[in-house]
Amino acid sequence: MMDRKVLVVLCLAILVILIVYIEMERDETEIVGVTPPRKKPPSGGSPIIPSPLLNLTVYEDADCLKELTVIDWGVMSPGESKNKTVYIRNTGNADVIVHIRADEWTFKSYNGTVLSSDFARYFNLTWNIEGTTIRQGETVTAVITLSVSPFIHTVADFAFNIHIEYEA
C-alpha cells in the first residue's frame, strides 16, 4: 500500500500535468490572461510555474501604431491575386508558432442574391509565414495573399473572417 505522502504528491503531479495539457489545448487566439508572479514553493515542494501568456497583435503599419481589424480586398476579378502586408507583434511572454485560416465566408451575386458558402473553394487565403516561430517581443512582416480562381464568374461580393492562430 502506498504511503499517504507519495499518494498526495502523485495526485498533485497528475493535476499539474492535466492543467498544462488543458492550457496547451486552448484556442490560442484567446488572450489567456496576465501571468501571476512566481510563488514560493512550499517547503520540500516544487516551484509553481505560471502558464505562458500567449498574445499577438496585428498592425497595418511597420511602427505598430495602428492595429489592423479589417482588410478591404476591393474588387477582385477571376484569376486575380492580391497581397496585404501586415505586421505581427508577439506581445506575450513566450515564443509562438503562427497559422492562418479563413471561415464564415459569405457571397453575393451581381443581383444581390446570397450564394452558398461552397463558393469558398474558389478562394485561397495564404501567407508567407505559415508555421513560423515569432519570438516574444518580436515583430514580423507578413504578406497575406488572397487568390480567386479563374473559374468563378458568379460572385460579385464576398466577406470572410481571418483567424491568426498561434501555439507555444
Secondary structure, 3 states (H helix, E strand, C coil): CCCHHHHHHHHHHHHHHHHHHHHHHCCCCCCCCCCCCCECCCCCCCCECCCCCCCEEEECCCCCCCECCCCCCCCCCCCCEEEEEEEEEECCCCCEEEEEEEEEEEEEECCCCEECHHHHHHEEEEECCCCCEECCCCEEEEEEEEEECCCCCCEEEEEEEEEEEEEC
